């Protein structure tokens, strides 16, 4: 059973998500929060698998709450998905850099929300690929200058190649087709790359690909 915490200051939004999630045989809403401080307390008490976190909330915004969650070693198994009203919210890229596993637009289709919740539990964090690619391209250009490529020194040439393909938004199956390998082999390369770089999930791997200069804005296919 996947346990979800809903953190949003709009009760109608929480009610809508709760009705949808609780109707699924493999998902349950473990708790709700109306502000960032309440969300933090609930995460520490309930230890949900996934937090659906609104970016703009009173007392403590979703971005700050996400940083606190992802900085807490005791909460490593908690995945945060940011909720935003607009596809190109100015804070979303920063949220992913802060450790969020991805984001959803609030008016997303119900099927996409359910797929996203299940996906982040499996570590497949690039939600809404088309929107994510546009967002990363937009905000990577505004982020800090690329870091030295030394951070990638432990990677093999194939792992660097795979990381670049993850960085432009390709799935494991797409990577497998591009490199003419099996999907399992592609998944193994992705997993090894994440372990070597200490990335929580694919979302952070994408950020590292941009920040290391391995991938640059405008390379999206």
C-alpha positions, 0 to 999 in steps of 0.5 A: 500500500502506497501511503500519501500525505497531502500538503495544500492550503486549499481544502477543496484541492486536498478533498479532490486528491483524497477522493481520487487516491483513496479510491485506488486499491494500492494507495491510501491518504495517510494524512493532510496538512494545510501549511508547510510546518504542519506538513513537516510534522506530519511527515515525521510522524506518519513517514508517508511514501509520497508527499504531494506538496503545494509550492505556495503555503502559509507559515512555511512554503513548500520549497522550504519544507521540501529542503527540510525533508530531503536534508533529513537523513531519517526521511530518505525514503520519503519522496516529494512531488511538488504541486504547481498551478502553472507549468512553468512556475518559477520555483519548480526547477529550484524545487527539484534541485532541492530534492523534490522527485518531480512536479505535477500541475494541479489540473493534471488528468487523474490518470497522470496523478495516479501514475506519478504517485506510483512512479516516484515510489519506484524511483522513476521520477521524471513526471509529465515528460513533455512538460518536464523537458520544457521546464528544465530547458527554461530554468537550467539556462537561468541556474548557476554556471555549470560546475566542474565536470570532476563530479563525473570522474567516477563514471564510465563513458557509457554511464556518462552517455546514459546520464546525458540521455536521462538529462534530455528526458529519455525513459529507460526504454528510449535509452535502450533503443538509442544505445541498442541495448536491452531495457534492463541494461539501460536501467542498470546503467541508470541505477549505477550512475545514480549510486555513484553520484548520490542522486536520490532519483532521476530528477536529481540526475537530470539536475546534475547533468545540467549543473555539471555541463554534461547537458546544456539547455537547447539539447532537448529532442 
